[in-house]
Amino acid sequence: RQGYLYPRWAPDLNKGYGIPLFNYVYPLPNYVASLLHVFGISFIDGFKLSMFVALLLGAGFIYLWVRQFWGTWGGVVASVFYTYAPYHFLDIYIRGSVGEVWALGIFPAFLWSVTKLLKEENLLFLPVSSLFLSLIVFSHNILALMFFPLAVSYMFLIVILYRRDKKLFAIYYLLFTILLGLGLSAIFWLPAIFERQYVKGLEVFDYQRHFVEIYQIIFPSWGSGFSADQTTEGMSTQIGIANLLVSFAASLLMVFRKTAKRLRIVLFMLFWILFSIFLMLSISKPLWNAVPLIQYTQFPWRFLSLVILCAAFLAGSVVYVFQSRILVVFLILLSALLGIGYSNPAYYHMRDDNYYTSHPQFIEGTNSPGNAFNTSWFNENLAKATSLFEEKGEIVRINIAYFPGWQVFVDGRKVKTEIDADGLLRIERQSQDAKIEVRFNNTPVRDSGQIISLASCLVFFLLLLKYARARMSGTV
């Protein structure tokens, strides 16, 4: 509403000194909730409705994806298993991780789209797949990092299994999809990576404290505590009895009943389930230490997001083997009955938006665990800012936390800006009539991300236009 289509600075947080929160935090859920707020929905209800929409999208797209392999009823069963997976309810009712819920909603959308592209060579899905890939990045950058190896290996598998001819063209589509998807989302990930040294607290979690035990994965449990809490109130990291059963059953059935091509897909999904479980256990610590990139996922149990995706796919394969409507009903009831009990909030508070927009607990910090995203120079012991400018002798202190991009203009002329010992902006004292203006501009890295995303948007729309013309001319 202030005219910033892609905001990066949160001026009201951090005791009024501001922080570059949106330079690092995934933006898609904020756009969705803000759009809902435009129509009169409160921020709190918009937050909840946003997760509900993402949940529905995930249910719909995993149906479309799995249906391509296991038929209509296989898609229905997979949709139910994915939606009712305990980890889905954990993200919604315990963690409130709206970004992860959106990423889980778009994972199957990308897999559906890229399958249509590579199996059927439908070029409409070239830009569409790139769009979904970018939306995963915009939804949750950490889950995007986790999902990327699975997505790339899946795309190569589809090329190998279903493209007997034109394999080189299929690989070209694969690479182009990835590059365009990353290009569309460059406005977010490029500054987040190359400007991460300007903030502190991005690695506030010790991943070694969040490995899980094998019994925590297998046996049902539920609590509202933290993942490192070993009591009965600790956060649940279960896969879900229904998901475990169908994964095991699908593995056995496909070995004895179906073709080699479908067996390879089942084995691929089974591999990712087992590998994800391995990464959740402490025995994988040497791998975590050897590959520092994995450490950015912060919590090993986050790999449950890949487990429930692959398990839902395998659930559809069980229906495909037996072709039984009774089995379909049984599996749907099994998943729903075992999962629905987790769809309850730990607490319910009758609060309105004002509670969160005015309560010191939420606005005087950075609104993130460990006060992450605070600038590297900022003194966190400062008192709350009461004014924008403070004169101290020959110095004018500006109560804005320094971050690359802040510039000060006096009577329209840019002046030299320094950083004081508290990490705030300061300039030399000006005349009483001088007009001081503080602007937050882009850095070269942010400009580069913006240019790449705009160029990628142009390519995206040109591809859609090219497809539409080809469709009208009857060449596709």
N, C-alpha and C positions, 0 to 999 in steps of 0.2 A: 504493500500500500504506500510505502515511501518512495516507490519508483525504482527499487533495486531488484531487477529480475533474478539476479544471482547474488544474494547477500553473502558476505564473508565475516562481518563484524557484528558482535552482539553487544550493543552499547550499554544496556541496562544491568548486565551481570558484573560480577567481580567488584562489588561495593561501589558500582557506578563508574569504574575505570575502564570497563569493557574488556572483551577478549575476542580473539579471532576464531570463535567457536565454529562458524559455518565454513571456515577454510578447511576443516578436518572432519566434520561430522556429516555423514550421508544425508543428502537433501531430499530424496524422493518422498519419504513419509511426511516431511514438513509441508511440501507443496500440496499433498493430498489433504492433510488436515486443515491447512490454510484455505484451500478452496471450499471445503465444507463449511468453514467458519464464515465465509462470505455470504453463505445462504442462511445465516442465522443460527447455525449449530455451535454450541459452546466448544471451547478448546478441549475440554475433558471428553465430551461426547464425540467430538471429531477424532480424538485420539483412539477411542474405542471403535468407532465406526470404520476408521482407517484400517485397523487390524482385521475387522470383520470382512471388509471388501477384499483384503489381501488373502484371507483364508478361502473365500469363495473363488477367487481367481486361481489359487493353487489347486483347488478341487476340480475346477473345470479344465484347466490345462493339463493336469496329469491324466485326466480321462482321455483327452484328445491325443496325448502322446502315447499312452499305453495301448490305446485302441488300435494303433497302427501295427502292433505286434500280436496282441492277444484278443482282438475283437471287441465288440461293444460291451459285453458283460465283463470281460477281463478289465476293460477300462473303468467300468463302474466300481468293481471291487477294489481296484488300485486306488481310485479316488477316495473311497471310504477309509481304506487303511491309512492313506497319507493324511487325511483330514483328522482322523481320530488317534493319530500317533501321540503318545504321551508327551514327546518333546514339543510338539505343536502347542499343547495346552500349557506346558511349562513356560514357553516363550510368552504366551498371552497372559496367563493368570498369576504366574509367580514372578517372572523376570520383567514383564512388560516391555519386552524388546521389540518395539514396533518395526525397527529396521530389519531384524532377522525374520520376522513374520512376512514382511514384504519380499525379502530375498527368497524365502521358501515358496512364496506364491509365484515367483517368476522363474525359478529354476526349471520347473517342468514346461513353462512356456517356451523357453529357449530350446529345450531338448525336442519338443514337438516341432517347432519351426525348423530347426536345423535338420531334423529327420526328413521333413517334407522336402527340404532343399536338396539334400544329398541322395535320397532314395528316388525321388520323382523328377529331379532337376527342374523344379518349379521356381523360376527366378524371382517370383514375387517374394519368396521367403529369404532371398539374399539380404535385402535391406531390413526385412522384418526380424530376421535372426540377429542382425547387428544391433537393432534397436533393443531387443530383449536382453542382449548381453550388456549393453550400456545401462539398462535399467537395473540389472543385478548389481552393477558397480554403484549406481546411485542409491540403491536400497541399503546395502551394507557392504562396505569395502572389505571387511575381514572375511565374511562368508563368500564374497566374490573371489578372493584369493584362494580359499579352500576349494571352491567349486571348479575353478579354472582347470586344474589337472584332470579332473573327472570329465569335464566337458570336452577338452581337446582329445583325450584318449577315446572318448565315445564317438567323436566325429570321425576319427581315423578308423575305428572299428566298423562304422557304417559304410565308409568308403570301401574298405576291404571286402565286406560281406555282400554288399548290394550293388557295387559298381564294377561289373565285369569289364566294361569298356569305359573309355574316357576317364580313367582314374586320375590322370593329370589335371583334367578340368575340374574334377571334384575336389582335388586338393587345392586348386586355385580358389574355388568357392570358399573352401574351409579357411584358408589364410586371409582372404579378403574379408570374410565375415568377422574374424577376430580383429583385424586391423581397423575396420570401420567401427566396430563396437567400442574398441578402446579409444578411437578418435572422437566418437560422440561423447564419451564420458571424460575426455581429457581435461575439461574445465574443472573437474573435481579432483581426479587422482594425481594429476601432474603437480599442482601446488602442494597437495597433501603429502606427497613423497619428498619433493625437493625443498620444501620449506618447513620440514618437521623439526629441524634443529632450532627453530626460533621459538618453540614452545617446550614446556616441561610437563612430565606426567603422562606421556603417551604409553609408557611401559610400566604402569603402576601395579600390574599383576605379575606375580611369580608363577609361571606356568607349572613349575614343579610341585606346587602345593595343590594342584587341581587335577592330577591324575586320579583315575577311579579304580576301584577294585572290581574284579570280574563279577562278584556277587551283586554289586551295585548296578551292573548292566543287565543282569538276568532277572533278579527278583524284583517284583513290584514294590515301590515305596513312594511316599509323597510327603514333602515338607516344605516349609516356606523359609528355611534358613539358607545360608550360603553354601557354595559347593565344597568348601574346605571344612565345613562343619561335619564331624563324624557322628553326631548324635542322631536320634530318630527324626529330628526336625530339619536335618540337612536337606539340601536341594536334591531332588530325584534325578538320577542319570540313567534311568532304565530305558531300554529299547522298546519294551512292551511285549508281553507274552504273545499276543496275536502276531506281531511282526516277526518275532523269533520263530514261531511255529511255521508260518508260511514260507519263510526263507529256507528253513530246513526241508520242508516238504517239497518245495519247488526244485531244490537242488537234486533231491533223490529222483523225483518224477521225470525231470527232463533228461537225466542220464539214461533212463531205461525206456523212455517212451517217444522221444521226438528227434527231429533231424539235427544234423551237426551244426547247421547255421543257427538255429534257435538255441541249441545247447551253448554255443559260444557266447551268445548274448547273456544267457543265464549265468554262465561262469564269470563273465565280465562283471555283472552286478554283484555276484557272490564275492568276487575278489575285492571289490570296493567296500563291501560290508566288512569283510574280515580285516582289510588293511586299515579301515577307519577305526575299528575296535582296537586293533593293535596300537594305533596312535593315541588312543585314550588311556592305555595302560602304562604303568611305570617302566615296563620292560622296553618300551620304545625310547626311553630317555637318551640313549646314545645317538639315535637318529635325530632327535630334537636338538641335541648339542652340535651335531655335525652339520645340520642344515638350519642355520639361523632364521631363514625365511619362515619356517614353520612356527617359530616362536611368536610371530606377529599375530597368530590366531589366539594367543593369550590363554585360552581355556581348552585343554585337550578334549573335554566332553562336548565341545562345539561340533565335533565330527559326527555327532548324532544326527545333524542335519543331512549329511550324506547317507547315513545308515537308513533313515526312514524313507528317503527318496528311493533308494535301491530296493528296499524291502517291499515297498508298495508296488514297484514294477514286478517283483517276483510273485506277489500275491495274485496279480492278474494272470500269470502264467499257469497257476494251479487250475484256474477256471478253464483255460484254453485246453489243458490236457484232458479233463473229464467231460467238458461240455454238458454240465449238469446244472439245471436251474435250482435244484435243491441245494447243491453245493454253494451256488451264488448266494442264496438266502442265508445259509449257515455262516458263510464267511463274513457277510455284511453284519449279521447279528453278533458274531464273535468279536469283530473289531469294535463295533459301536458299544456293546455292553461292557467290554473291558476298558474302553477309553472314556466313555461319557462321564464317569465318576470324577475325572480330573478337571472337568470344566467348571470349577468353582474358584472364586477369588479367595485368597487367604484372609483378607480383610475387606470390609466395604465401608468407606467413609462418605458421608453426605457432605461433599465439598463443592464449591463453585469455582470458577476460574480465578476469582479474586484471591482465593487462598494461596494459589501458586504464584500469581503475578505480584503479590505484595509481601509474602512471608519471607523474612530474612534468611531462613534456611535455604531458600531456593534462589534468591536474587543476589545475595551478598557473596556467594561463592561462584564457582564456574559452572554449577549445575551438572557436574559430572564427578564420578568417584575419584577421590584423591586430588581434587581440584586440577584435573588434567586440562590441557589446552591453555593454561596461563602462560603468558609470555616469559621467555627465559630471563628477562631483566627485572621483572616485577618483584617488589617487596611485599610479600603477603601479609606483613604485620601492619600495613598502613590502615589508618582509620577510614571510615566511609567518606567518600568525596561529597562535599557540600556545595561546591561551585566548580565551574569549568576552569576559571583562571585564578591564580593566586600570585600576588606580587611579593617578591622577597628581595628587597634591595634593588639591585640592577637587573634582576632576573625575573621573568614571568614564567611561572610553572603552570603547565597545562595538565589538568588531571585526566589524562588519557594514557593508558598503558602503551608504551612504545611497541610498535610492530612495523616491520618494513612496509612501506606504502603510505604512512602518515606524513603529510607535508603541511607546513604552516605558511600562510600568506598574510602579509601586512599591507593594507591598501592595495591589494591585487598583486603585490610583488612577493615572490617566493623568498623566504629568509632562511638562514642557516638554522637547523634544528639540532639540539643536543639531547642526550639522555642523562638524566640526573641519577643520583645514587639509588633512588627508589624505583628506577625503571620507567619514569614518566618523561614526557616531552618538556623541554624548556627552551626559551628564546631570550634574547636580550630585551631589556625593558624598552617599551615604545612610548611615544607621546600619548597623552591622555585622549586625543581625538583619533588615534589610529584605529582602523578597523582590522581586527585580527580574525582570520578565517582558517579553520583546520579542515583539511580534506583527506579522505582515505582513498588513495589511488592504487592502481594495479602495479605490481612489480613485473619485470620481464618474464618471470616464470608464469605468473597469472595471465599475462597478456598472451603468452605462447599457448597455454591451455585453452584460452578463450578462442584464439584464432583457429587452432586445430579443431575444436568442437564446431565452430561456425562453418569451417570448410567441410567437415564431415557431414554436417546437416545439409549442406548444398549437394554433396554427393548422394546422400540418402534420398532427397527429393528428386534428384535427376534420375536415379534408378527407378523410383516409383513411376515417374513420368514416362520413362522408356518402356517399362512394363505395360503401362496403360495404353501407350500407342501401339505396342506389339499386339496387345489383346484386341484392340479395335480393328487392327489390320488383319487379324486372324492368323498371325504367325506363331502364336502360342496357344 
